[in-house]
Amino acid sequence: MFTDRARIHVEGGHGGAGAVSFRREARTPRGGPDGGNGGDGGSVILVADPGITDLSRFRHAVHHRAERGGHGAGARRHGRGGTDLEVPVPVGTRVIRDDAVIAALDRPEERAEVARGGTGGAGNWAFRSSTRQAPRESLPGTAGDAAWLTLELRLPVDVAIVGLPNSGKSALLRALTGAPSPVATYPYTTTEPVLGPLEDEDGNLYLAADLPGVGADGEPRQGSHLEQLERARIILHCVDAADAEPAAARVERVRAAVAPYRGPNAREVVVATHGDLAGAPGLADAVVDAEGGAGVAELRDRVLAALRDRSA
């Protein structure tokens, strides 16, 4: 199941304790303090991994704790630092703590430290002085940072395909990109976002997505994932030209459902499917027959040209 929101707990490793120790050597009856410091705890670091497509792994992997630091020892031996815990997340993950965005991992291999490890405590060697030659003091390590975080995934979608059920969204994605989007005669075939690549003549790749979208009543469906519209630069709004209901009413229902999620500069292209332009009078910007292929190449060229213009 595609998941674009998760709640996790992260905790940096506890710092190791400092040691209280004194030298015990032959012919050195008055050996001084030699307790080493504790090691720092490891930190929790999120890493953007292009091989991960969503946040579903965090439905069960909720708690993430880095390794604690080692304790100090005699002979001024310092404790080993705890190993950082690297947690892979999808590219496009937004990290929220206390209702504030603290990191956005938008590029592959980008990293964000979300819980710093604790500091190791000082051993008694650190407390020596000319007036305190046999200190028996040491400090424990401090606790690492701990927090509940919300992860939100925003896919790097360039082209979002929306519309009412059975308006031809899946067929259009398949025709434009070759993605194996499920196509059937019954509504709600698509239950999670389906992605497909668009490539221009210069080899530039763009991402198109068929979103589950809205119900027939114009209300966002549960699990519609319309949040993924946020970064889309072009919205292909599919309208079934063969539907008897006036096209204007159908278009307005979808526009109202999409409005809270679309970016301010997103460009909409109304695409008439399953018929001709007469099925969407005055509204359609393009007409395609996704199954037969008519109009698909023209629409693809138009979309790619718009994407190139906006990225220039």
Stockholm file with secondary structure:
# STOCKHOLM 1.0

chainA/1-312         MFTDRARIHVEGGHGGAGAVSFRREARTPRGGPDGGNGGDGGSVILVADPGITDLSRFRHAVHHRAERGGHGAGARRHGRGGTDLEVPVPVGTRVIRDDAVIAALDRPEERAEVARGGTGGAGNWAFRSSTRQAPRESLPGTAGDAAWLTLELRLPVDVAIVGLPNSGKSALLRALTGAPSPVATYPYTTTEPVLGPLEDEDGNLYLAADLPGVGADGEPRQGSHLEQLERARIILHCVDAADAEPAAARVERVRAAVAPYRGPNAREVVVATHGDLAGAPGLADAVVDAEGGAGVAELRDRVLAALRDRSA
#=GR chainA/1-312 SS CCCCEEEEEEECCCCCCCCCCBCCBTTBTTCCBCCCCCCCCCCEEEEEETTCCSSGGGGTCCEEECCCCCCCBTTTBCCCCCCCEEEEEETTEEEEETTEEEEEECSTTCEEEEECCCCCCCCGGGGCCSSCSSCCCCCCCCCCCEEEEEEEECCCCSEEEEESTTSSHHHHHHHHHCCCCCCCSSSCCCCSCEEEEEECTTCCEEEEEECCCBCTTSCBCTTCCGGGGTTCSEEEEEEETTCSSCHHHHHHHHHHHHTTTSCTTCEEEEEEESSCGGGSTTTCSEECCTTTCTTHHHHHHHHHHHHHHHHC
#=GC SS_cons         CCCCEEEEEEECCCCCCCCCCBCCBTTBTTCCBCCCCCCCCCCEEEEEETTCCSSGGGGTCCEEECCCCCCCBTTTBCCCCCCCEEEEEETTEEEEETTEEEEEECSTTCEEEEECCCCCCCCGGGGCCSSCSSCCCCCCCCCCCEEEEEEEECCCCSEEEEESTTSSHHHHHHHHHCCCCCCCSSSCCCCSCEEEEEECTTCCEEEEEECCCBCTTSCBCTTCCGGGGTTCSEEEEEEETTCSSCHHHHHHHHHHHHTTTSCTTCEEEEEEESSCGGGSTTTCSEECCTTTCTTHHHHHHHHHHHHHHHHC
//
